[in-house]
Amino acid sequence: MIIRKLRIQRGWSQDQLAQMTGLNIRTIQRIERGQTPSLESLKAFAAVFETEILSLIHISEPTRLLS
């Protein structure tokens, strides 16, 4: 997922991202390793990275969010 790339581009640690999003650091780690994020997690990431939710989702994986 693009989350790790965006985090590293900003020079943030996983702990910093967890604090900014209000998510648990284990959640950040799991998502960066490929776990599908919840809609609430995507909303938190979009707010912190100042982007749209759709820009955080790979186009080839849209149905994964529906399951």
RAFENVEN-V19210 format. One record per residue. N is the residue number from 1. BURIAL is + if it has 16 or more other C-alpha atoms within 10 Angstrom, else -. D_FIRST is the distance of its C-alpha to the first C-alpha in whole Angstrom. Layout:
n;burial;d_first
N;BURIAL;D_FIRST
N;BURIAL;D_FIRST
//
This chain:
n;burial;d_first
1;-;0
2;-;4
3;+;5
4;+;7
5;-;8
6;-;10
7;+;11
8;-;12
9;-;14
10;-;16
11;-;17
12;-;16
13;-;16
14;+;14
15;-;18
16;-;18
17;+;15
18;+;16
19;-;19
20;-;18
21;+;16
22;-;19
23;+;16
24;-;17
25;+;16
26;-;15
27;-;13
28;+;11
29;-;11
30;-;11
31;+;7
32;+;6
33;-;8
34;-;6
35;-;9
36;+;9
37;+;10
38;-;13
39;-;14
40;-;16
41;+;13
42;+;11
43;+;15
44;+;15
45;+;12
46;+;13
47;-;16
48;-;16
49;+;14
50;-;16
51;-;15
52;-;15
53;+;12
54;-;12
55;-;11
56;+;7
57;+;7
58;-;7
59;-;11
60;-;12
61;-;10
62;-;13
63;-;15
64;-;13
65;-;13
66;-;17
67;-;18
//
